[in-house]
Amino acid sequence: MAEAIRHRGPDGQGLWADPGAPIAIAHRRLAIQGLGEQGAQPMVHPEGRGVLSYNGELFGAARVRAALVGEGVVFRGQSDTEILMHALAHWGVESTLAQISGQFAFAWYDLSRRRLYLARDRMGIRPLYFSANGGRLAAASEQKALLLLPWVDRTPRPEAMLRYLILQRTDDIPGETMLAGIRALPAGHWAEWDGATLTEHRYYRAETPVPRTTIADVRAHLERAVKEQLVGDVPLGAMVSGGLDSSSVALLADRTRLEAGVTSKIHLFAYHDQLAEMDERPYQHAVLEAMKSPHEVHWVSSTPARLAEEHERYIHHQEEPYGDVSSYAEYTIAHEAARHGVKVLLNGLGGDEVFVGYPSFLGPLMLDVLREGRFAEAIEILRVTPSLAKISSSHTVFAAAYHALPARLRNTLMAARAARFGGLPRSLTLRAARDAFRDYHPHDGRGPINAALRGSIESWSVPRYLTHSDRMGLAAGVEGRVPLLDEGVIRAAWGIPAAERFGRTGLKASLRAAASSVLPPMVRDRAWKLGFHAPVKGYVAALDSPLREGHRMVERLLGAAPRWETMSPAARWLWGNLGAYLSWVNERPLAPALDAASATVNVAALGLA
């Protein structure tokens, strides 16, 4: 299992097993802090209290370490793995999760209680999959490790396939995957395995409502979060897309480094596709020219021909499909970063969901402003709407009315409309609508804007971006960091009054104001963004044969499909990419040594990196 995810941890490996339990824990290491043997895993507690396998980083770990030292804990090294291990042994799982901050997934085996605990960070930045079947449990950072086991059910789940085809995502129901035998531990959850049953517990959910805050509060939390995440004993980097989110992170990191007198270079990665219909380079150049601390710039691009050459490897690392080809841009950036020895990349993921960045939030934002009696601000929203995404002011009125509907009805209408827009046959459209009414995440219903934002973090937006950012980065052994999803940043951003979250240049007014001291005016005041863009038409044309075969496979499984000739390039990518993933699942080999033995042994097996 660990070998299957070697790419996530190319710097070392470890194995711990207790045949009497029976349990085996394997680990692949990506060494970023506490280099050398002091951070080797699985890490066994010096007094034999437990064994830890941990993927990720703790931020603000010095505070946790100091608290443990104050309670008599003795440390042997400086790694955050050792801090987490002692916290779990000293405080227990629940108390530890309440006191740590970071991006992580871990497995902790309590030797005295003979219990296995799994946990995932508050936002779900690091992945954790598991399969439980007949008294057996396996958990891993990626599905490919679990698919080695013969007792893991690979059967595709048709309703999950439909959700992907109509919504371009797979995360509307937290914890579900496309395969019957594999689940994901949801963000902000921990679980306990007693040898027969896995019991899940929720330990975190973003608060709504939150106390009122100011722009100064938002600025302070942004600065703290970026500073905390500029940690590591390896070269660090940042993505520069030219958008407001990544620009804020990169330039706040630059100022933090400048004030601290850091002399090492930060590597800046700017992506541009030669086939892009819109050009972000003027904004990227503005950000790069504003950088003052030591840095090195790397321009990155990709081509349809290159993706065609790497398609099988891309699918292997992608696992569950992504809704468009732009994830290949991150794949390309990560490999370029690895070529320069960079193991950490900061990015601006989460900015739209935390700071109200999507036109889809205009409806609940309008309702909030009207609820507060701020009619002048409501008119201002209507005025700036056309500049956001080439949509009319009437869009906001309809969006507000739509958001006021009951959640199940909204889900059903959304699914049916998306299915018909995507050209799905009537039978699949009706099936998707029934599934949406019955099972979709409610996206926090008709509440205020913060409830809508929380829905995007828990379900329909952030999870898919985090999943594929993780896959594409760790395919090259590069860890992504997302300071805009820090829980303190979220609380501060959501405490800003609704009327102060948009302005004359559009949405995300509070982020613009909080980062205004570092942002170039042309970036701060831009009303639109493109992001890491890969023009789909050229890439789909280069992958015509494998995507056609993928489309045929999905049609066989669902019993219906639009005709290939009538489909847009975006739809061809959706159907073909889904089929490519399902073919990859079918072709995954079983581990020969486990074929017979694991069918009868009550075993907990883990592979984390």
C-alpha positions in Angstrom: 0.0 0.0 0.0 2.8 2.4 0.9 4.6 1.7 -2.3 1.5 2.6 -4.3 1.8 6.2 -3.0 5.6 6.5 -3.1 5.2 9.7 -5.1 3.6 11.4 -2.0 6.6 10.5 0.2 9.7 10.0 -1.8 12.1 10.8 1.1 11.7 7.7 3.2 9.5 4.8 4.3 8.7 3.0 7.5 6.6 0.0 8.7 5.3 -0.9 12.1 3.2 -4.0 12.8 1.7 -5.9 15.7 0.7 -9.4 14.4 -1.2 -10.0 17.7 -3.6 -7.1 17.1 -3.4 -7.6 14.1 -2.4 -4.2 12.7 0.2 -2.9 10.3 1.0 0.8 9.7 3.1 1.8 6.7 4.3 5.3 5.9 5.9 7.2 3.0 7.7 10.4 4.1 7.8 13.8 2.5 10.5 15.5 4.6 9.8 19.2 5.1 10.3 19.9 8.8 12.6 18.1 11.3 14.7 16.4 8.6 16.6 13.2 9.3 15.6 10.4 11.7 14.0 12.7 14.2 10.9 12.9 12.0 10.9 9.3 10.8 7.5 7.5 10.8 5.6 5.5 11.9 6.7 7.1 15.2 6.5 5.0 18.3 5.9 6.7 21.6 9.1 6.3 23.8 6.9 4.9 26.7 5.0 2.6 24.3 1.7 4.5 24.5 1.0 4.5 20.8 2.1 4.6 17.2 1.6 7.6 14.8 1.5 7.8 11.0 0.9 11.4 10.0 0.6 13.3 6.7 0.7 17.0 6.7 1.9 20.0 8.7 1.0 21.6 12.1 1.0 25.4 12.1 1.7 27.3 15.2 3.2 24.1 16.6 5.5 26.0 19.0 2.6 26.9 21.2 1.5 23.3 21.4 5.0 22.1 22.2 5.4 24.8 24.9 2.2 23.6 26.6 3.4 20.0 26.5 6.8 20.9 27.9 5.0 22.8 30.7 3.2 19.6 31.6 6.4 17.6 31.8 6.8 16.2 28.3 10.4 15.7 27.2 11.2 16.0 23.4 14.0 14.4 21.5 13.8 16.5 18.3 12.1 19.4 16.6 9.6 17.7 14.2 5.9 18.5 14.4 5.3 14.7 14.1 6.8 14.3 17.6 4.7 17.2 18.9 1.5 15.5 17.6 2.5 12.1 18.9 3.1 13.5 22.5 -0.1 15.5 22.3 -2.1 12.4 21.4 -0.5 10.4 24.1 -0.8 13.1 26.8 -4.2 14.7 26.0 -6.1 12.1 23.9 -7.5 12.5 20.4 -10.4 14.8 21.1 -8.5 17.3 23.3 -5.5 17.3 20.8 -7.8 18.1 17.8 -9.2 21.0 19.8 -5.7 22.5 20.3 -3.9 21.9 17.1 -4.1 23.8 13.8 -2.9 22.7 10.4 -3.5 20.5 7.4 -3.2 16.8 8.3 -4.6 13.3 8.2 -3.3 10.9 10.8 -3.7 7.4 12.2 -2.9 6.9 15.9 -2.9 3.4 17.4 -3.4 3.5 21.1 -1.4 0.5 22.4 -3.0 0.4 25.8 -6.6 0.5 24.6 -5.9 -1.3 21.4 -7.9 1.2 19.5 -7.1 2.8 16.1 -8.0 6.5 15.6 -8.2 8.3 12.3 -8.5 12.1 11.9 -8.6 14.7 9.3 -8.0 18.5 9.5 -10.8 21.0 9.8 -11.0 21.9 6.1 -10.1 18.5 4.6 -6.9 19.8 3.1 -5.2 16.4 3.4 -7.1 13.4 2.2 -8.0 10.2 4.1 -9.8 7.3 2.5 -10.9 4.0 4.1 -12.6 0.8 3.4 -14.3 -1.3 6.2 -15.7 -4.7 5.3 -16.4 -7.8 7.5 -14.3 -6.8 10.5 -11.4 -5.5 8.3 -10.3 -1.9 7.9 -7.8 -0.3 5.5 -7.1 3.4 5.3 -4.8 5.4 3.0 -4.1 8.8 1.5 -5.2 7.8 -2.0 -7.6 5.3 -3.4 -4.9 3.5 -5.4 -3.5 2.0 -2.2 -6.9 0.6 -1.1 -7.6 -0.9 -4.6 -4.7 -3.3 -4.0 -6.9 -5.2 -1.5 -9.1 -7.9 -3.0 -12.0 -7.3 -0.5 -12.4 -3.6 -1.4 -15.5 -3.3 -3.6 -14.6 -1.4 -6.9 -18.2 -1.2 -8.1 -19.0 2.2 -9.6 -21.9 4.1 -7.9 -24.2 5.3 -10.7 -25.7 8.2 -8.7 -22.2 9.6 -7.9 -21.3 9.3 -11.6 -24.4 11.3 -12.5 -23.6 14.0 -9.9 -20.2 14.4 -11.5 -21.6 14.6 -15.1 -24.2 17.3 -14.3 -22.4 19.3 -11.6 -18.7 18.7 -12.5 -18.0 17.6 -9.0 -18.1 14.5 -6.7 -18.4 16.1 -3.3 -22.1 17.1 -2.7 -22.4 14.3 -0.1 -19.4 14.6 2.2 -17.6 11.2 2.7 -18.9 9.6 -0.5 -16.8 8.5 -3.4 -17.6 7.0 -6.8 -16.8 3.5 -5.6 -19.1 1.4 -3.5 -16.3 0.1 -1.2 -14.4 3.3 -0.5 -15.3 6.2 1.7 -13.5 9.4 2.6 -13.4 10.6 6.2 -15.1 14.0 6.0 -13.3 17.2 6.9 -13.3 18.1 10.6 -14.0 14.4 11.6 -12.2 11.7 13.6 -13.0 8.1 13.8 -12.4 5.2 16.2 -11.9 1.6 15.1 -12.4 -1.0 17.9 -11.6 -4.0 15.7 -15.1 -4.5 14.4 -16.8 -1.1 13.9 -15.6 2.3 12.7 -17.4 5.1 14.5 -17.2 8.7 13.1 -17.3 11.9 15.2 -17.4 15.5 14.0 -15.1 17.8 15.9 -15.3 21.0 13.8 -17.7 23.0 11.8 -17.2 26.6 10.7 -19.3 28.9 12.9 -22.2 30.9 11.6 -23.0 33.5 12.8 -19.7 34.9 14.1 -18.9 38.1 16.1 -18.6 41.3 14.1 -15.0 42.0 12.9 -13.1 44.8 11.1 -10.8 44.9 8.1 -7.9 45.2 10.6 -9.0 41.9 12.1 -9.0 40.3 8.7 -5.6 41.7 7.9 -4.1 40.5 11.2 -5.3 36.9 10.6 -4.1 36.9 7.0 -0.7 38.0 8.1 -0.6 35.4 10.9 -1.8 32.6 8.7 0.7 33.3 5.9 3.6 33.7 8.4 2.7 30.4 10.1 2.6 28.5 6.8 6.0 29.9 5.7 7.7 27.1 7.7 9.9 24.3 6.5 13.5 23.2 6.2 13.3 23.0 2.4 12.9 25.5 -0.5 9.4 27.1 -0.5 7.4 28.5 -3.3 4.2 30.3 -4.2 1.8 30.3 -7.2 1.2 33.6 -9.0 -1.9 33.5 -11.1 -2.5 37.2 -11.3 -5.8 36.8 -9.4 -6.6 38.6 -6.2 -6.3 35.5 -4.0 -2.9 34.1 -5.0 -1.5 37.6 -5.3 -2.5 38.5 -1.8 -0.9 35.3 -0.4 2.3 35.7 -2.4 2.8 39.4 -1.6 1.9 38.9 2.1 4.5 36.1 2.2 7.0 38.5 0.5 6.5 41.2 3.2 6.7 38.7 6.0 10.0 37.4 4.7 11.3 40.9 4.1 10.5 42.0 7.7 12.1 38.8 9.1 15.3 39.4 7.0 15.0 36.1 5.2 17.9 35.7 2.7 16.8 32.4 1.1 14.9 32.7 -2.2 11.2 32.0 -2.5 10.3 30.4 -5.9 7.4 32.0 -7.8 5.5 30.0 -10.4 3.5 31.8 -13.0 1.4 29.7 -15.4 0.4 30.8 -18.8 -1.1 28.6 -21.5 -0.3 29.8 -25.1 -3.8 28.8 -26.2 -5.6 30.8 -23.5 -8.4 33.1 -24.8 -7.6 35.7 -22.1 -4.2 36.8 -20.9 -3.4 37.1 -17.2 0.3 38.0 -17.8 0.0 41.8 -17.2 -1.4 41.0 -13.8 1.2 38.4 -13.1 4.0 40.7 -14.1 2.6 43.4 -11.8 2.7 41.0 -8.8 6.2 39.7 -9.7 7.5 43.3 -10.0 6.1 44.1 -6.6 8.1 41.3 -4.9 11.0 42.7 -2.8 12.4 39.7 -0.9 14.9 37.4 -2.5 13.0 35.3 -5.2 13.3 33.4 -8.4 10.6 33.4 -11.1 9.6 30.4 -13.1 7.2 30.7 -16.0 5.3 27.5 -16.7 3.1 26.3 -19.6 1.7 23.1 -21.0 0.5 21.9 -24.4 -2.2 19.5 -25.6 0.5 17.3 -27.0 2.2 17.0 -23.7 -1.0 16.0 -21.9 -1.6 13.4 -24.6 1.8 12.0 -23.9 1.3 12.0 -20.1 -2.4 11.1 -20.1 -2.1 7.7 -18.5 0.1 9.1 -15.7 -2.2 12.0 -15.2 -5.3 9.7 -14.8 -3.3 7.6 -12.4 -2.6 10.5 -10.2 -5.9 12.3 -10.7 -8.0 9.3 -9.5 -11.6 10.6 -9.2 -12.1 12.9 -12.2 -11.9 16.6 -12.2 -14.5 18.6 -14.1 -12.2 20.4 -16.5 -8.7 20.1 -17.8 -7.3 23.0 -15.7 -6.1 20.6 -13.1 -3.4 19.7 -15.6 -2.0 23.2 -15.1 -1.4 22.4 -11.4 0.1 19.1 -12.4 2.6 20.9 -14.7 3.4 23.6 -12.1 4.1 20.9 -9.4 6.5 19.0 -11.6 8.3 22.3 -12.5 8.5 23.1 -8.8 10.0 19.6 -8.0 12.5 20.1 -10.8 13.8 23.1 -8.8 13.8 21.3 -5.5 10.7 23.1 -4.2 8.6 20.9 -1.8 6.0 23.5 -0.6 3.8 25.8 -2.7 1.5 28.4 -1.2 -1.6 29.2 -3.2 -4.8 31.2 -2.9 -7.3 28.4 -2.9 -10.4 29.1 -0.8 -10.4 32.9 -1.4 -13.7 32.9 -3.3 -15.5 30.8 -0.8 -14.2 32.7 2.3 -14.4 36.3 0.9 -17.6 36.0 -1.3 -15.9 35.7 -4.8 -18.5 33.9 -7.0 -21.5 35.5 -8.7 -23.5 32.5 -7.3 -23.2 34.2 -3.9 -24.9 37.4 -5.1 -28.3 35.9 -4.2 -27.7 35.3 -0.4 -25.6 38.5 -0.3 -28.6 40.5 -1.6 -30.9 38.8 0.9 -28.5 39.7 3.7 -28.3 43.4 2.7 -32.1 43.6 2.3 -32.6 41.9 5.7 -30.4 44.6 7.2 -32.5 47.3 5.5 -29.4 48.5 3.5 -31.4 49.5 0.3 -28.6 51.7 -1.1 -26.2 48.8 -0.9 -28.7 46.6 -2.6 -28.9 49.0 -5.5 -25.0 49.1 -5.6 -25.0 45.3 -5.9 -27.2 45.5 -8.9 -25.0 48.2 -10.4 -21.7 46.3 -10.1 -23.2 42.9 -11.1 -22.6 43.3 -14.9 -18.9 43.8 -14.3 -18.4 40.5 -12.5 -19.0 37.8 -15.0 -20.8 39.3 -18.0 -24.2 38.8 -16.3 -27.1 41.1 -16.1 -28.4 42.8 -12.9 -31.5 40.7 -13.1 -29.3 37.7 -12.4 -29.0 38.9 -8.8 -32.7 39.3 -8.4 -33.4 35.8 -9.6 -30.5 34.4 -7.6 -31.9 36.0 -4.4 -35.3 34.5 -5.1 -33.7 31.1 -5.9 -31.7 31.1 -2.7 -34.9 31.8 -0.7 -36.4 28.5 -1.9 -36.3 25.4 0.4 -33.0 23.5 0.0 -34.4 20.3 -1.4 -36.3 22.2 -4.1 -33.2 24.2 -5.0 -31.1 21.1 -5.3 -33.7 19.4 -7.5 -34.1 22.4 -9.8 -30.3 22.8 -10.1 -29.8 19.2 -10.9 -32.5 19.0 -13.5 -31.4 22.3 -15.2 -27.8 21.2 -15.3 -28.7 17.8 -16.6 -30.7 19.2 -19.5 -28.1 21.9 -20.2 -25.5 19.2 -20.4 -27.6 17.3 -23.0 -28.4 14.3 -20.8 -31.3 12.1 -22.0 -34.6 12.5 -20.2 -34.2 9.2 -18.2 -30.9 10.4 -16.7 -32.3 13.9 -16.1 -35.2 12.5 -14.0 -32.9 10.2 -12.2 -30.5 13.0 -11.3 -33.4 15.2 -10.1 -34.7 12.4 -7.8 -31.2 11.9 -6.4 -30.7 15.6 -5.8 -34.0 15.9 -3.8 -33.1 12.8 -1.7 -29.4 13.0 -1.0 -27.7 16.3 -2.0 -26.0 18.3 0.8 -28.5 21.1 1.7 -25.8 23.9 1.4 -27.1 25.4 4.6 -30.5 26.3 3.3 -32.0 29.7 3.2 -29.7 31.3 5.8 -27.5 34.4 5.5 -24.4 34.7 3.3 -22.2 32.9 5.8 -24.4 29.8 5.6 -24.0 29.8 1.9 -20.3 30.2 2.2 -20.1 27.3 4.7 -22.0 25.1 2.2 -19.4 25.9 -0.4 -16.6 24.9 2.0 -18.3 21.7 3.2 -19.7 20.5 -0.1 -20.0 21.9 -3.5 -16.8 23.9 -4.1 -13.8 23.7 -1.8 -13.6 19.9 -1.4 -13.1 19.3 -5.1 -10.5 21.9 -5.5 -8.6 20.7 -2.4 -8.8 17.1 -3.6 -7.3 17.8 -7.0 -4.8 20.3 -5.8 -3.5 17.6 -3.4 -3.4 15.0 -6.1 -1.7 17.2 -8.7 0.9 18.6 -6.2 1.8 15.3 -4.5 2.1 13.6 -7.9 5.4 15.4 -7.9 6.1 15.3 -4.2 5.0 18.9 -3.7 2.8 20.0 -0.8 0.3 22.7 -1.3 -0.6 25.2 1.5 -3.8 27.2 1.6 -3.6 30.1 4.2 -6.9 31.6 3.1 -8.6 28.5 4.5 -7.1 29.0 8.0 -10.0 28.9 10.5 -9.0 32.2 12.0 -9.1 33.9 8.6 -12.5 32.4 8.0 -13.9 33.7 11.3 -12.5 37.2 10.7 -13.8 37.3 7.0 -17.3 36.1 8.0 -17.5 38.7 10.7 -17.4 41.6 8.2 -20.9 43.0 7.6 -22.5 41.9 4.3 -22.6 45.4 2.9 -18.8 45.7 3.2 -18.1 42.6 1.3 -18.6 44.1 -2.2 -17.7 47.5 -3.6 -17.2 49.5 -6.8 -14.8 46.9 -8.2 -17.0 43.9 -7.4 -16.9 41.1 -4.8 -14.2 40.3 -2.2 -14.0 43.9 -1.1 -12.9 42.9 2.4 -9.9 41.0 1.0 -9.0 43.8 -1.3 -9.0 46.2 1.6 -7.1 43.9 4.0 -4.3 43.2 1.5 -4.4 46.7 -0.2 -1.0 47.7 1.3 0.8 45.0 -0.7 -1.3 44.6 -3.8 -0.5 46.5 -7.0 -3.6 48.7 -7.9 -4.3 47.0 -11.2 -4.6 43.6 -9.3 -6.4 45.1 -6.3 -9.0 46.8 -8.5 -9.6 44.1 -11.2 -13.2 42.9 -11.3 -12.6 39.5 -13.0 -10.2 36.7 -12.9 -9.3 33.7 -15.1 -7.3 31.5 -12.7 -5.1 28.6 -13.9 -6.7 28.2 -17.3 -6.2 25.5 -19.9 -8.4 26.0 -23.0 -10.4 22.8 -23.2 -11.0 22.6 -27.0 -7.4 22.0 -27.9 -6.8 19.5 -25.1 -9.9 17.5 -25.8 -9.0 17.3 -29.5 -5.6 15.9 -28.6 -7.2 13.3 -26.4 -10.0 12.4 -28.8 -9.4 8.6 -28.8 -9.1 7.9 -25.1 -12.0 10.3 -24.3 -14.2 8.6 -26.9 -13.5 5.3 -25.3 -14.3 6.7 -21.9 -17.6 8.1 -23.1 -18.5 4.6 -24.5 -17.7 3.0 -21.1 -19.9 5.5 -19.2 -22.7 5.0 -21.6 -22.6 1.2 -21.0 -22.7 1.7 -17.2 -25.5 4.2 -17.2 -27.5 2.8 -20.1 -27.8 6.1 -21.9 -25.6 9.1 -23.0 -25.6 12.0 -25.4 -24.2 11.3 -28.8 -20.5 12.1 -29.0 -21.0 14.2 -32.2 -23.5 16.5 -30.4 -21.3 17.2 -27.3 -19.3 20.3 -26.6 -15.6 20.0 -25.9 -16.4 20.5 -22.2 -19.0 17.8 -22.1 -16.6 15.4 -24.0 -14.0 16.0 -21.3 -16.5 15.3 -18.5 -17.7 12.0 -20.0 -14.4 10.8 -21.3 -12.5 11.7 -18.2 -15.0 9.8 -16.0 -14.7 6.7 -18.2 -10.9 7.0 -18.1 -11.0 6.9 -14.3 -13.3 3.9 -14.2 -11.1 2.1 -16.7 -8.1 2.9 -14.5 -10.0 1.5 -11.5 -10.8 -1.8 -13.3 -7.1 -2.2 -14.4 -5.6 -1.7 -10.9 -3.8 -5.0 -10.0 -4.3 -6.7 -6.7 -1.4 -7.2 -4.3 -0.5 -10.9 -4.7 0.6 -11.4 -1.1 -2.7 -10.2 0.2 -4.9 -12.1 -2.2 -5.5 -15.1 0.0 -4.4 -14.0 3.5 -6.4 -10.8 3.8 -9.7 -12.6 3.0 -9.7 -14.3 6.4 -7.7 -12.1 8.8 -9.2 -9.4 10.9 -6.8 -6.6 10.0 -6.3 -2.9 10.1 -3.9 -1.8 7.4 -2.8 1.8 6.8 -0.8 3.5 4.1 -0.3 7.3 4.7 2.0 9.8 3.1 
